[in-house]
Amino acid sequence: MSDIISIAIDGPSGAGKSSLARRCAAAFGILYADTGAIYRTVGLAAVRAGIDRKDENAVAGLLPTLQIEMKYGSDGEQRMYLNGEDVSEAIRMPEISIAASDVSALPIVRQFLLEMQRSLARTQSVLMDGRDIGTVVLPDADLKVFLTASAEERARRRVLQLQEKGVIEDYDQVLKEIRYRDEQDMNRETAPLKRAEDAVLLDTTELSYDESFAALSQLILERFCIRPLAD
Ligand code: DC
């Protein structure tokens, strides 16, 4: 194995992937790449342009006008820029989640973003999370994890997470949106959400956040024989 390692974490929305992946990457001193944020940036651009997000021609016309950049702040946090504007907060709004899922089903969008994701893993160790990292983006990743939890548990966690940000959302509505995204992300023709054959399954339905973190860290520890710098 080379000095550069790659870890692919895939799974459905709201399984806790991002926060666990971010914490694990920091603990092991590896760059964290949240690929959902890139799709969200395209989703935001489509919403702002007022185009039909499922119309491939309309979205194809938009893509060449977009300058999407992923940068890391001095605190190590990934930030997204759309045509020079920092949109890291704007892309987290619930309506952008649906828009991101819509545009991510389009092959032209996936193709447009593929190289950006792959190039990150060429020069440095990376822990990348998304839907198709282990199957399409980094098929040769050194460790692949499929992180999931039941839709009900994911909805419960999302409501709590939004509450902490002062956003009150109805549980049934959140569950409906999670199911909509699951359905769309798993059934699209291009790069659907699915577990890679060689991915380790980690179901966190019955696990607390700290237990999930411990389980993920354990997988990394076993695979690479590296110890966390801190947790
Ligand atoms: O992980 P997230 O919820 O921020 O992702 C937003 C949407 O982007 C999600 O509905 C599916 C899509 N996505 C994708 O298709 N492929 C990825 N690698 C990451 C996200």
Boltz pocket constraint, residues with backbone or C-beta under 6 A from the ligand:
constraints:
  - pocket:
      binder: B
      contacts: [[A, 13], [A, 14], [A, 35], [A, 36], [A, 37], [A, 39], [A, 40], [A, 97], [A, 100], [A, 101], [A, 104], [A, 105], [A, 129], [A, 130], [A, 131], [A, 132], [A, 133], [A, 181], [A, 185], [A, 191]]
      max_distance: 6.0
